[in-house]
Amino acid sequence: MIDVFAVADIIVNHIKEHYSQDVAIVGYYGSYLQGRATERSDLDFFFIPATTRGRQVECQFIVNGISFDFWPIGWERAERMATSEEWSTTIIADCELLYVRSDDDLAKFMGLRETISSMGSESKTAEMINKAESALKDCLISIAKMRIAENSKDLSYFRTQSQEIAANIFKSLGFLNQTYYTRSWGYYREQVRNLTHKPEQLDKYLDTMMFSLIPADIMLACEKLTADMLRLISKRQNSQEVVRSYKEHMMGYYEEERGMMNKLLTACEKGHYETAFFVATGLQDGLSRILYAAEKGRWPSIADLGEYREFYDRYGYPDLVALLNPTDLEPLRLAILLLIDKVENHLKTEGVSLNQFDSVAEFKSYYINRIIT
């Protein structure tokens, strides 16, 4: 078993002698720091370059059959790790430093650790739930790929897709529980078992994804696990405090969207069904979503299967999409006029001011006085 720290000393001493102002931080993490290194373990170590020249110390090499990767992490990437924009948070949170260029560099690095320590705070909950949701988007893509190839008997392909889904599920679970993993590659499950928020049948589906020899079963397990995660995230989102605010979400909405309402009126008058189809659908869906945001204080999640239309229906807005009829667009035209009236009245009731003017002169007076004040 080679002395990996003797290898690290060679590099650190070289940095001190030739790159002392070009490298800000050198640190190591992983198995040697956690006391679980084997005879085949390399030293997981990295550096943060302070200058472009500092990147010259990067090196990949093998000593006595053991591979080493002395790799650079720029300050910007280190910040992304600290804010969980990248998944390898443990590298920053749990590393041991072997070299520090200056007190300022050390203070900057410790500031990143302070950011990580706040991950579990209540003020970060909504942000972390959103990150958990975002991590699942790639799962949906992988499921679609398997669906397209569902007649295939290629077990390797289905396992590859399921591995990507499992990785994103674990990532999502970390975000949802406002924590990070200290070990990877085969050790996620044992860490997830201690988490508060997780799907009840997580182990069952993971076992199928990893051990099944039947592609269709693998795909079904992936679908069910992803669906369970979406429901779990939706439940967490719905448990958050409701912050109702029309002014925050809908100020300026009507002034901008009125153009689409006018476009839809014109399409109805001219009998242009294709334009009416796309504009009516987008208009109704967009208004439904922003009403939901104004009422709930957050936008609908990707797990939302149409529940976000609750407030559109509650306030009696017309169902434009149901009125789409290529042979008769008059009912839709009348519904648009009703929609315009209802939106204006609704926003005024909620205290949202509308910038509407009866003449150019009236607008000029408003705009000039607004800029001056």
C-alpha positions as CSV (number, residue, x, y, z in Angstrom):
1,M,0.0,0.0,0.0
2,I,1.7,3.2,-1.2
3,D,1.9,6.3,0.9
4,V,-0.5,8.6,-0.9
5,F,0.3,11.5,1.4
6,A,3.9,11.3,0.3
7,V,2.6,11.8,-3.3
8,A,0.6,14.8,-2.1
9,D,3.6,16.3,-0.4
10,I,5.5,16.2,-3.6
11,I,2.8,18.3,-5.3
12,V,2.2,20.6,-2.4
13,N,5.9,21.3,-2.0
14,H,6.2,22.0,-5.7
15,I,3.3,24.5,-5.5
16,K,4.9,26.2,-2.5
17,E,8.2,26.6,-4.5
18,H,6.9,27.5,-7.9
19,Y,3.2,28.4,-7.7
20,S,2.8,29.9,-4.3
21,Q,0.8,32.9,-5.6
22,D,-1.1,30.9,-8.3
23,V,-2.9,28.3,-6.2
24,A,-5.3,29.4,-3.4
25,I,-6.3,26.1,-1.8
26,V,-5.3,22.4,-1.9
27,G,-7.5,19.9,-0.1
28,Y,-8.3,16.2,0.1
29,Y,-11.5,14.4,0.8
30,G,-13.0,10.9,0.5
31,S,-11.9,7.5,1.8
32,Y,-8.6,8.5,3.4
33,L,-10.3,11.4,5.3
34,Q,-13.2,9.1,6.4
35,G,-10.9,6.3,7.5
36,R,-12.2,3.7,5.0
37,A,-9.4,3.6,2.4
38,T,-8.3,0.2,1.0
39,E,-5.1,-0.8,-0.7
40,R,-6.5,0.2,-4.0
41,S,-7.8,3.6,-2.9
42,D,-6.3,6.8,-4.4
43,L,-6.2,10.1,-2.6
44,D,-9.1,12.3,-3.7
45,F,-7.5,15.7,-3.8
46,F,-8.2,19.0,-5.6
47,F,-7.0,22.6,-5.8
48,I,-8.5,26.0,-6.3
49,P,-6.4,28.0,-8.8
50,A,-5.9,31.7,-8.0
51,T,-4.5,32.5,-11.5
52,T,-4.7,31.0,-15.0
53,R,-1.1,29.9,-14.5
54,G,-2.1,28.0,-11.4
55,R,-4.0,25.5,-13.5
56,Q,-0.7,24.2,-14.7
57,V,-0.3,22.1,-11.6
58,E,-3.3,19.8,-12.6
59,C,-2.1,16.3,-13.1
60,Q,-3.5,12.8,-13.7
61,F,-1.1,9.9,-13.1
62,I,-0.7,6.3,-11.8
63,V,1.8,5.2,-9.2
64,N,2.2,1.5,-8.5
65,G,-1.1,0.8,-10.1
66,I,-3.0,3.5,-8.2
67,S,-4.6,6.2,-10.2
68,F,-4.5,9.9,-9.1
69,D,-6.4,12.9,-10.3
70,F,-5.2,16.2,-8.9
71,W,-8.0,18.3,-10.4
72,P,-8.9,22.0,-10.3
73,I,-12.1,23.6,-8.9
74,G,-12.5,27.2,-9.7
75,W,-13.9,29.5,-7.1
76,E,-17.2,29.8,-9.1
77,R,-17.6,26.1,-9.2
78,A,-16.8,25.8,-5.5
79,E,-19.6,28.3,-4.9
80,R,-22.0,26.2,-6.9
81,M,-21.0,23.2,-4.8
82,A,-21.7,25.1,-1.7
83,T,-25.1,26.3,-2.9
84,S,-26.0,22.8,-4.1
85,E,-26.0,23.9,-7.8
86,E,-23.6,21.0,-8.2
87,W,-24.0,17.8,-6.3
88,S,-20.5,17.4,-4.8
89,T,-21.1,19.5,-1.8
90,T,-19.2,17.2,0.5
91,I,-16.0,18.1,-1.3
92,I,-16.2,21.6,0.1
93,A,-17.9,20.8,3.4
94,D,-15.8,17.9,4.6
95,C,-12.3,18.2,3.0
96,E,-9.1,18.7,4.9
97,L,-6.8,21.5,3.7
98,L,-3.2,20.7,2.7
99,Y,-2.3,24.2,1.5
100,V,-3.7,27.7,1.8
101,R,-2.2,30.7,0.0
102,S,-3.5,33.4,2.4
103,D,-5.8,34.3,5.2
104,D,-8.2,35.9,2.7
105,D,-8.3,32.6,0.7
106,L,-9.0,30.7,3.9
107,A,-11.8,33.1,5.0
108,K,-13.4,32.8,1.5
109,F,-13.3,29.0,1.7
110,M,-14.7,29.0,5.2
111,G,-17.5,31.3,4.0
112,L,-18.5,28.6,1.5
113,R,-18.7,26.2,4.5
114,E,-21.0,28.6,6.3
115,T,-23.2,28.6,3.2
116,I,-23.4,24.8,3.3
117,S,-24.2,24.8,7.0
118,S,-27.3,26.9,6.4
119,M,-28.7,24.4,3.9
120,G,-31.0,22.9,6.5
121,S,-32.4,26.2,7.7
122,E,-36.1,26.9,7.4
123,S,-35.4,29.9,5.2
124,K,-33.9,27.5,2.6
125,T,-36.7,25.1,2.5
126,A,-38.6,26.5,-0.5
127,E,-35.4,26.8,-2.5
128,M,-34.4,23.2,-1.7
129,I,-37.8,21.8,-2.6
130,N,-37.5,23.6,-6.0
131,K,-34.1,22.0,-6.5
132,A,-35.6,18.6,-5.7
133,E,-38.2,19.1,-8.3
134,S,-35.8,20.3,-10.9
135,A,-33.6,17.2,-10.4
136,L,-36.5,15.0,-11.5
137,K,-36.9,16.5,-14.9
138,D,-34.1,14.3,-16.3
139,C,-36.0,11.3,-14.9
140,L,-38.9,12.1,-17.2
141,I,-36.6,12.3,-20.2
142,S,-35.1,8.9,-19.4
143,I,-38.6,7.4,-19.0
144,A,-39.6,8.8,-22.3
145,K,-36.5,7.2,-23.9
146,M,-37.4,3.8,-22.4
147,R,-41.0,4.2,-23.6
148,I,-39.8,4.9,-27.2
149,A,-37.6,1.8,-27.0
150,E,-40.0,-0.3,-25.1
151,N,-40.1,-3.0,-27.7
152,S,-36.4,-3.4,-27.4
153,K,-34.9,-6.3,-25.5
154,D,-31.7,-4.5,-24.8
155,L,-31.3,-5.0,-21.1
156,S,-28.1,-2.9,-21.0
157,Y,-29.9,0.2,-22.4
158,F,-32.7,-0.1,-19.9
159,R,-30.3,-0.5,-17.0
160,T,-28.3,2.5,-18.1
161,Q,-31.4,4.6,-18.2
162,S,-32.5,3.3,-14.8
163,Q,-29.1,4.2,-13.3
164,E,-29.5,7.8,-14.5
165,I,-33.0,7.9,-13.0
166,A,-31.7,6.4,-9.7
167,A,-28.9,9.0,-9.5
168,N,-31.4,11.8,-10.0
169,I,-33.8,10.3,-7.5
170,F,-31.0,10.3,-4.9
171,K,-30.1,13.9,-5.8
172,S,-33.7,15.0,-5.5
173,L,-34.0,13.3,-2.1
174,G,-30.9,15.1,-0.8
175,F,-32.4,18.4,-1.8
176,L,-35.8,17.5,-0.4
177,N,-34.3,16.7,3.0
178,Q,-32.0,19.7,2.8
179,T,-28.8,17.7,3.2
180,Y,-25.9,16.3,1.1
181,Y,-24.3,12.9,0.7
182,T,-20.8,12.2,2.1
183,R,-20.4,9.0,0.1
184,S,-21.5,8.0,-3.4
185,W,-21.3,5.0,-5.8
186,G,-23.2,2.3,-4.0
187,Y,-23.6,4.1,-0.6
188,Y,-26.6,6.4,-1.3
189,R,-29.2,4.0,-0.1
190,E,-27.8,3.5,3.4
191,Q,-27.7,7.3,3.8
192,V,-31.2,7.8,2.4
193,R,-32.6,5.3,5.0
194,N,-32.0,8.0,7.7
195,L,-33.8,10.7,5.8
196,T,-37.2,12.0,6.9
197,H,-38.8,12.4,3.5
198,K,-38.6,9.5,1.1
199,P,-40.9,7.2,-0.9
200,E,-42.3,4.3,1.1
201,Q,-41.4,1.8,-1.6
202,L,-38.0,3.2,-2.5
203,D,-36.1,0.0,-1.8
204,K,-38.6,-2.1,-3.7
205,Y,-38.3,-0.1,-6.9
206,L,-34.6,0.3,-6.6
207,D,-34.2,-3.4,-6.3
208,T,-36.2,-4.0,-9.5
209,M,-34.2,-1.3,-11.3
210,M,-30.9,-2.8,-10.4
211,F,-31.6,-6.6,-10.3
212,S,-34.4,-7.3,-12.8
213,L,-33.6,-9.0,-16.1
214,I,-36.8,-7.8,-17.7
215,P,-36.7,-4.4,-19.4
216,A,-40.4,-3.8,-19.0
217,D,-40.2,-4.3,-15.3
218,I,-37.3,-2.0,-15.0
219,M,-39.2,0.7,-16.9
220,L,-42.3,0.3,-14.7
221,A,-40.3,0.6,-11.5
222,C,-38.6,3.7,-12.8
223,E,-42.0,5.2,-13.7
224,K,-43.6,4.4,-10.3
225,L,-40.6,5.6,-8.3
226,T,-40.5,8.9,-10.2
227,A,-44.3,9.3,-9.7
228,D,-43.9,8.7,-6.0
229,M,-41.1,11.3,-5.8
230,L,-43.3,13.8,-7.7
231,R,-46.1,13.2,-5.2
232,L,-43.7,13.5,-2.3
233,I,-42.4,16.8,-3.5
234,S,-45.9,18.1,-4.2
235,K,-46.8,17.2,-0.6
236,R,-43.8,19.1,0.8
237,Q,-44.7,22.1,-1.4
238,N,-48.3,22.1,-0.2
239,S,-47.1,22.0,3.4
240,Q,-45.3,25.3,3.0
241,E,-46.8,28.6,4.2
242,V,-49.1,30.3,1.7
243,V,-48.0,33.8,0.9
244,R,-50.8,35.4,-1.1
245,S,-49.7,38.4,-3.2
246,Y,-51.4,39.6,-6.4
247,K,-49.2,42.8,-6.6
248,E,-46.0,40.8,-6.6
249,H,-47.1,38.3,-9.3
250,M,-49.6,40.2,-11.4
251,M,-48.4,43.8,-11.6
252,G,-48.0,44.4,-15.4
253,Y,-49.5,41.0,-16.3
254,Y,-52.7,42.3,-17.8
255,E,-51.0,45.1,-19.8
256,E,-48.8,42.6,-21.5
257,E,-51.3,39.8,-21.9
258,R,-54.0,42.1,-23.3
259,G,-52.1,41.9,-26.6
260,M,-52.7,38.1,-26.7
261,M,-56.4,38.7,-25.9
262,N,-56.7,41.1,-28.8
263,K,-54.9,38.6,-31.0
264,L,-57.5,36.0,-30.0
265,L,-60.4,38.4,-30.7
266,T,-59.0,39.0,-34.2
267,A,-58.5,35.3,-34.9
268,C,-62.2,34.7,-33.9
269,E,-63.4,37.5,-36.1
270,K,-61.4,36.3,-39.1
271,G,-62.2,32.6,-38.5
272,H,-58.5,31.6,-38.1
273,Y,-58.9,28.5,-36.0
274,E,-55.2,27.5,-35.8
275,T,-54.3,30.9,-34.3
276,A,-57.3,30.7,-31.9
277,F,-56.3,27.2,-30.8
278,F,-52.7,28.1,-29.8
279,V,-53.5,31.5,-28.3
280,A,-56.6,30.4,-26.4
281,T,-54.8,27.4,-24.9
282,G,-51.7,29.4,-23.9
283,L,-53.8,32.3,-22.6
284,Q,-56.0,30.2,-20.4
285,D,-53.1,28.0,-19.1
286,G,-50.9,31.1,-18.4
287,L,-53.6,32.9,-16.5
288,S,-54.4,29.7,-14.5
289,R,-50.7,29.4,-13.5
290,I,-50.2,33.1,-12.5
291,L,-53.5,33.1,-10.5
292,Y,-52.2,30.0,-8.7
293,A,-48.9,31.8,-8.0
294,A,-50.7,34.9,-6.7
295,E,-52.8,32.9,-4.4
296,K,-50.2,30.4,-3.2
297,G,-47.0,32.4,-3.4
298,R,-45.3,29.9,-5.6
299,W,-45.7,28.5,-9.1
300,P,-47.3,25.1,-9.9
301,S,-44.9,22.2,-9.7
302,I,-44.1,19.8,-12.5
303,A,-46.0,17.2,-10.4
304,D,-49.2,19.3,-10.7
305,L,-51.6,17.4,-12.9
306,G,-54.0,20.3,-13.5
307,E,-54.8,21.2,-9.9
308,Y,-53.3,24.7,-10.5
309,R,-56.5,25.5,-12.5
310,E,-58.3,25.7,-9.1
311,F,-58.4,29.5,-8.9
312,Y,-59.2,30.0,-12.6
313,D,-62.3,27.9,-12.0
314,R,-63.1,29.3,-8.6
315,Y,-63.3,32.9,-9.8
316,G,-65.5,31.9,-12.7
317,Y,-63.2,32.6,-15.6
318,P,-64.5,31.2,-19.0
319,D,-63.2,27.9,-20.3
320,L,-61.7,29.2,-23.6
321,V,-60.3,25.9,-24.6
322,A,-63.6,24.1,-24.3
323,L,-65.2,26.7,-26.6
324,L,-62.7,26.1,-29.5
325,N,-64.8,25.1,-32.4
326,P,-63.5,25.4,-36.0
327,T,-67.0,25.9,-37.4
328,D,-68.2,28.6,-34.9
329,L,-65.8,30.9,-33.1
330,E,-68.4,33.4,-32.0
331,P,-68.9,31.8,-28.5
332,L,-65.1,32.0,-28.0
333,R,-65.1,35.7,-29.0
334,L,-67.8,36.5,-26.5
335,A,-65.9,34.6,-23.8
336,I,-62.8,36.7,-24.5
337,L,-64.8,39.9,-23.9
338,L,-66.0,38.4,-20.7
339,L,-62.5,37.4,-19.7
340,I,-61.2,40.9,-20.3
341,D,-63.9,42.3,-18.1
342,K,-63.3,39.8,-15.3
343,V,-59.5,40.1,-15.3
344,E,-59.7,43.9,-15.0
345,N,-62.3,43.8,-12.2
346,H,-60.4,41.0,-10.4
347,L,-57.1,42.8,-10.4
348,K,-58.6,46.1,-9.3
349,T,-60.3,44.3,-6.4
350,E,-56.9,42.9,-5.4
351,G,-55.3,46.4,-5.5
352,V,-53.3,45.9,-8.7
353,S,-53.2,49.2,-10.6
354,L,-53.7,49.0,-14.3
355,N,-51.9,51.3,-16.7
356,Q,-54.7,52.0,-19.1
357,F,-55.2,55.3,-20.9
358,D,-57.9,56.7,-23.2
359,S,-55.5,58.8,-25.2
360,V,-51.8,59.4,-26.2
361,A,-51.9,62.7,-24.3
362,E,-53.1,61.0,-21.2
363,F,-50.3,58.4,-21.4
364,K,-47.7,61.2,-22.1
365,S,-48.7,63.0,-18.9
366,Y,-48.5,59.8,-16.9
367,Y,-45.2,58.7,-18.3
368,I,-43.3,62.0,-18.0
369,N,-44.5,62.5,-14.4
370,R,-43.7,58.9,-13.5
371,I,-40.1,59.3,-14.7
372,I,-39.6,62.6,-13.0
373,T,-40.9,61.4,-9.7
